[in-house]
Amino acid sequence: MAEKEPYQPETGTQVGDDRINEWREWLDHQYVPGYYTGGRIPPFYRSSRRPNYFGYTLVATGLLFLMMILPAGPGTGVGSWLWFGVGIGFSLLQILAGLRLARGAPRRKRHRKSETRK
């Protein structure tokens, strides 16, 4: 079992945590053309594995909007059916986006290097 790296209270990070160094590298090279073309990704594009709690807000407001629009129902005209469908579509999209944010990024499986058989 691998031991957890010691915590550094003065910086608030674990030993070996390179997040600050990655941001400094990005700040140093953000205006260099072609620096991020070889597979390097700026730190703000990397996804976090932690859930984003803003997703719960999106789910709650989407459900609230859905509860407001469903009892009203569509009117008698074609336009009212169209706007009813658009309203339901937007609220469902908001709920799905909130669930995706609240769940967090999926964990990637590490692939083992294939061994050559003799």
Secondary structure as a PSIPRED ss2 file (coil, helix, strand):
# PSIPRED VFORMAT (PSIPRED V4.0)

   1 M C   1.000  0.000  0.000
   2 A C   1.000  0.000  0.000
   3 E C   1.000  0.000  0.000
   4 K C   1.000  0.000  0.000
   5 E C   1.000  0.000  0.000
   6 P C   1.000  0.000  0.000
   7 Y E   0.000  0.000  1.000
   8 Q E   0.000  0.000  1.000
   9 P C   1.000  0.000  0.000
  10 E C   1.000  0.000  0.000
  11 T C   1.000  0.000  0.000
  12 G C   1.000  0.000  0.000
  13 T E   0.000  0.000  1.000
  14 Q E   0.000  0.000  1.000
  15 V C   1.000  0.000  0.000
  16 G C   1.000  0.000  0.000
  17 D C   1.000  0.000  0.000
  18 D C   1.000  0.000  0.000
  19 R H   0.000  1.000  0.000
  20 I H   0.000  1.000  0.000
  21 N H   0.000  1.000  0.000
  22 E H   0.000  1.000  0.000
  23 W H   0.000  1.000  0.000
  24 R H   0.000  1.000  0.000
  25 E H   0.000  1.000  0.000
  26 W H   0.000  1.000  0.000
  27 L H   0.000  1.000  0.000
  28 D H   0.000  1.000  0.000
  29 H H   0.000  1.000  0.000
  30 Q C   1.000  0.000  0.000
  31 Y C   1.000  0.000  0.000
  32 V C   1.000  0.000  0.000
  33 P C   1.000  0.000  0.000
  34 G C   1.000  0.000  0.000
  35 Y C   1.000  0.000  0.000
  36 Y C   1.000  0.000  0.000
  37 T C   1.000  0.000  0.000
  38 G C   1.000  0.000  0.000
  39 G C   1.000  0.000  0.000
  40 R C   1.000  0.000  0.000
  41 I C   1.000  0.000  0.000
  42 P C   1.000  0.000  0.000
  43 P H   0.000  1.000  0.000
  44 F H   0.000  1.000  0.000
  45 Y H   0.000  1.000  0.000
  46 R C   1.000  0.000  0.000
  47 S C   1.000  0.000  0.000
  48 S C   1.000  0.000  0.000
  49 R C   1.000  0.000  0.000
  50 R C   1.000  0.000  0.000
  51 P C   1.000  0.000  0.000
  52 N C   1.000  0.000  0.000
  53 Y C   1.000  0.000  0.000
  54 F H   0.000  1.000  0.000
  55 G H   0.000  1.000  0.000
  56 Y H   0.000  1.000  0.000
  57 T H   0.000  1.000  0.000
  58 L H   0.000  1.000  0.000
  59 V H   0.000  1.000  0.000
  60 A H   0.000  1.000  0.000
  61 T H   0.000  1.000  0.000
  62 G H   0.000  1.000  0.000
  63 L H   0.000  1.000  0.000
  64 L H   0.000  1.000  0.000
  65 F H   0.000  1.000  0.000
  66 L H   0.000  1.000  0.000
  67 M H   0.000  1.000  0.000
  68 M H   0.000  1.000  0.000
  69 I H   0.000  1.000  0.000
  70 L H   0.000  1.000  0.000
  71 P H   0.000  1.000  0.000
  72 A H   0.000  1.000  0.000
  73 G C   1.000  0.000  0.000
  74 P C   1.000  0.000  0.000
  75 G C   1.000  0.000  0.000
  76 T C   1.000  0.000  0.000
  77 G C   1.000  0.000  0.000
  78 V H   0.000  1.000  0.000
  79 G H   0.000  1.000  0.000
  80 S H   0.000  1.000  0.000
  81 W H   0.000  1.000  0.000
  82 L H   0.000  1.000  0.000
  83 W H   0.000  1.000  0.000
  84 F H   0.000  1.000  0.000
  85 G H   0.000  1.000  0.000
  86 V H   0.000  1.000  0.000
  87 G H   0.000  1.000  0.000
  88 I H   0.000  1.000  0.000
  89 G H   0.000  1.000  0.000
  90 F H   0.000  1.000  0.000
  91 S H   0.000  1.000  0.000
  92 L H   0.000  1.000  0.000
  93 L H   0.000  1.000  0.000
  94 Q H   0.000  1.000  0.000
  95 I H   0.000  1.000  0.000
  96 L H   0.000  1.000  0.000
  97 A H   0.000  1.000  0.000
  98 G H   0.000  1.000  0.000
  99 L H   0.000  1.000  0.000
 100 R H   0.000  1.000  0.000
 101 L H   0.000  1.000  0.000
 102 A H   0.000  1.000  0.000
 103 R H   0.000  1.000  0.000
 104 G C   1.000  0.000  0.000
 105 A C   1.000  0.000  0.000
 106 P C   1.000  0.000  0.000
 107 R C   1.000  0.000  0.000
 108 R C   1.000  0.000  0.000
 109 K C   1.000  0.000  0.000
 110 R C   1.000  0.000  0.000
 111 H C   1.000  0.000  0.000
 112 R C   1.000  0.000  0.000
 113 K C   1.000  0.000  0.000
 114 S C   1.000  0.000  0.000
 115 E C   1.000  0.000  0.000
 116 T C   1.000  0.000  0.000
 117 R C   1.000  0.000  0.000
 118 K C   1.000  0.000  0.000
